[in-house]
Amino acid sequence: MQDDPLTDILTLTSARCVEVGSLAAGGSWALRFPPPNKIKLVAVVKGDCWLRLDGQAAALRVKTGDVFVLPAKSVFVLAGDLNAPQFDGLGVFADATAGMATAGIGDDFFAVGAHIALDPQRGKLLSEVLPPLIHIGSDSSEASAMRWLLDQLVNEVAADRPGAMLASRQLAQLLCVQFVRSYLEASGPDVVGWIRALGDERIAPALRLMHGEPGRAWQLSELAKEVAMSRTSFATRFKSIAGVPPLTYLQTLRMRHAEHELRDGAMSMSELARSLGYSSESAFSNAFKRAAGMAPKRYRSIFAKMDRSDSDLHLGQPTVDEQFHTIDVA
């Protein structure tokens, strides 16, 4: 397989499931939720309901087999009846038993969902290029795959078997792959950023080169030659699609790799500097400090103290990591 920018970016964002749950509802019901501070994924298993996001004129009818993703911080309403009194969604889930909440009378509607948290800094690589809502219809191959993955995720967390943490992280990554693929296929020309560049036949090869060797001293002319374009045409096209010039993209990519290694790896500073193409440890340190606001050694020492134990995965319980405090899940 070729070097894959999407795989690289999703690895850097450290997607992880922090909570799962389900909602059974019937009759006349409506739940209002505050803005999620994580990526919220919901699969409709039975029935249908309305989804309304603040700031959007029309409500969306989601049906059996549909999946929707809420990457943005927006108040939203789930309802069987949009005219029904709206109850506090957080309160309903606070009273849930074994992660299953109920609303209204009956069970003609059922959905399962999960919250996926991203690294607070590196996660912006993904969160900042996504729309407020991604709706994946039941006839999509991605919807079928995502429903299966969500079911597996719920089962892993509920059963709490050996290896559940690893399995849940892998499933969370796979869910991200599926909804990004779906969004990429449906996105139009107005979308910018790396996510659009992945689908551009002229720019995508350059992305693969940079992600494959982020430490290489790529020159603009060299990248342009690799994709059979003139230097000026390549630079113009790359910026119009990805939103930033090619070498700015490369520099940002290097810093995200540096953050990942400083938090999760064991390279020495000199090794890390060389791996990212810097001539010396001091050159790397200066570049990192400009990007992150602190020296790399301080960055590593701060995040070395963070607890990355299995306590960040719960069913119906808040996490201990203050940066990933738990909110509702439908």
N, C-alpha and C positions, 0 to 999 in steps of 0.2 A: 504494500500500500504506500501511496505517496504521503509526504508530510502533510498533515491536516491541520489548518489553522483553527477550525472549530474545536477539535479535540484539545489543542493546546490552550485555547482560551477558556474552555470549560474546566480544564485541569487547574488553571491559574485562579479561576474564580472560587474554587473550593466549594462547590454546591453541596449542601448536606440537608437532609430532612430533619426538621426539629419537632414536628408534630404531625400526626394524622388523626383523622376522625371521620364521622359520618353523620348524616342528617336524614331522619325520616319525618315526613310531614304529610298533611292531608287537609282537605277542606279549605277554609279561608284563612290564610296565614301570610305573614310578611315579617322579615327580619332585616334590621338595618345594622350594618357593620361599619366600624371606623376604618380608616385607611390601613391596609396591611403593610407592615414594614418588611415583608418578605415576599417572595413569589408565591402566589396562591394558585393551586391547581385543583380543579373540581371536575369529576366525571359523573354524569347523570346516568344512574343505573336503571332507574324506573321512573316513568312519568315525565312531567315537564314543569317548568316554572319560568318566571320572568327574572331577568337580571337587568338592573338599572344602575348605571354609574353616574355619580354627580358630574355635571358638566356635559353630559351627553343627552341630546334631545329625546331620542327614542330608546325604549326598553328593548331588550333582546329576549326572544323566546328560545330557551334552551330545552332540548328534547332528549328522549332516551338515546343513549349512545354518544351524545355530544360531550365534548370536553372544553372547558374554558380556562384561560390562564389570565391572572391579574398581576402583572409585573409592577404596576405603578401604585403610588400612594394616593388612593382615591376612595372616598366613602362610596359604599355600594349597598344595594338592596336586593335580597332574594325573596321572591314572593310567589305564592300560588295565586294571589289576588292583589293587584297593585293598589286597590282601594281599601284593603283591610288595614286595621291599625298596625303600626309598625312596632315590633318589640325589639328590645336590645339583643342583638345577636350574641354579644359577648356573655350576657347574662344567661342566655339559653345554653350556651356551651359550658359555662361554669357549672351548671347543674347536670351536665351530661353524665351518664353512667357508662363506664368502660369506653369512653370516647364517642358514644352515640347520643346525639341530641335529638329532641323531638319538637315539632311545632304543629299547631293546629290540631285537628281531629282526624285520625286515620293514618294510613301509610301508603297513599297512592303515589307518593313521591319519595325517592331514595337516591342519595348521592354520597360518594366517598371523596375525600380530598386530602391534601397535604400542603404543608408550608415548607418551602425550600429556602434556606438562608444562604446568602453568599458572603464571601469575605467582605468586610466593610469597605475596604479600599479597592482591592483587585476585582471585586464583584461588579464595580461600575463598568468594567469592560463589557459586561452583558446587560445589566439593568438599564444603562443609559441609552441603549440603542433599540429597546423594545417599546411597543405602543402600550397604551393603558389597558387594552383588552386584546387577547388573541382567542378567537372562537374557532374551534376545530369541529366541523360537522361530523355526524355519525358515519357518513359515507367515506370519510377519509381513512386511508390506511394508518396514518399517524394516530387518529382517534382510537382505533382498535388497539394499537400497540400501547397507547398511554393508559387505556382502561385496564389492560392486563398488568402493566407496571404498577399502577396505583393499587390494584388488588394485592399484588405481591408485597408492596410496601406496607400496606395495612396489616397483612398477615405477619410480616417480619417483626413489626413493632409490637403487635398484640401478643405474639407467641414468646417473644424475648428469648429466642433460642441462641445457643452459642454462635457467634459470628454475625449477630443481628446488626451490629454497628457497621461492619464492613459491607454487608448486603444492602443496608439502607442507603449508604453513601453511593454505592454503585447504581442502585435503582434511581436515586435522585439525579445522578449524572445522565442516565439514560433518558429520563423524563425531559431534562433540559435539551438533550439532543433532538428528541422528537418534536418538541414545540418550536424550537428554532428552525428545524427543517420545514415544518408546516408554514411558519411565518415567512421563511425565505421563499418558498414556492408561491405564496400568495401576495408577496410584497410588490408594490409598483415602483415606478421611477422616482417617486418623491422620497423614498427611503434613502437615507445616507448612512455612512459608517461601515465598519468592517463586515457587518452582516449582509449588506448589499454587495460589497466587494467580493464576497464569497461566490456570488452567482454571476459575476462579470467575467466573461471568457478571456478578456485581455488583462485584467487586474488580478484575478484569482491566482494565476501562476506566480506572480511576484509576491503575493502574500505567502504562498507555500514556501518560497525560497527564504523569505525573512524569518518565518516561523521555524523552518528547518535548520537554519544556522543564524540565530540572532546575534551571535558573537562575531560574525564575519564582518569585515570592514566594507560593507556594501556601498558602492557609489551609485549615484543616480543614473549615470550613463550605463553602468553595468546591468542594473535592473532593467532599464529600458531595452537594452540589447537582448536580454534573456527572453523578453516577451515580444520581440520584433517590432518595437516602436521607436520613434525618435525620442530623444531626451525630453524635449518640450512637450510633445503630445502625451507621453507617458505621465509626466509630472502633472499636467493639466487634468488628464482623465482620472488619475489616482485621487487627486484632491477633490474633484467634483463628486466622486463616488464615495470615497472613504471619509471625506470631511477634513482631512489633514494631509500635508505633504508626505511623500513616502518616507523620508528620513526622520521626520517627526514621529511618524507611526513606529518606525524601528526603534527610536529612542524610548518611546513609551513602552513598547514591548519588552525591551531590555530591563527597564525599571520594574515591570511587573514580574519578570523572571527573578530579578534580584530580591524583591520582597518575598516571593515564594520560597526561594532558597534560604534566605535569612530566617524565615519563620519555621520552615519544615525540614531544612537540609543540614548538612554537617560540613560543607566546604569551608576552608579557611578564606579569609578576605582576599588574599592574593590569588587563590585558585578561582574564586568567584569573579574577581576582576578580569582575569585572563579568559575565562569562559564566555564573558560578555563582550570581549573585544577591547578592553581597556589596557593601555600600555603599562599602567602601574596601579597599585592599590590606592594611591592618593588621587589619581585621576578618576577612578571609580567612585571613591568616597565623595569627592567634590560634586560629581554628577548626581549621585544618589541624594546628597544633602539638598541640592537645588530642587530635586523632584519631590522628595518626601518631607523636607523640612527638618531633618535630623540626620546625623551621621549613621552609617550602616551598623556600626557596633552598638550604638544606643538602640537602634531599631531592633536588633536581634535580642538584646538584653531585656527589652520591654516585653516582647512577645514570647520569650522563653518562660516568662512567669505565668503566662495564661494557661488555664486548665483546659486541656483538650481531651479530657477523659470521656467515657461513655455517658457522662451526666448530661450531655447536650442533646440526647435523644430521649423523648418522653412521650407517653400517651396520656394526654389530658393534664399534664403537669408542666409548670413553667420551667424554663432552662435556668441554669445557674450563671450562664454567661450573660452579663448585663447588656452586651451588644446585640444579643439575639433573644430578647425577652419574648415570650410566647403570646400570641393573640389568637383570634378565633380560627377555627377550621371548619368548613362545611363538607 
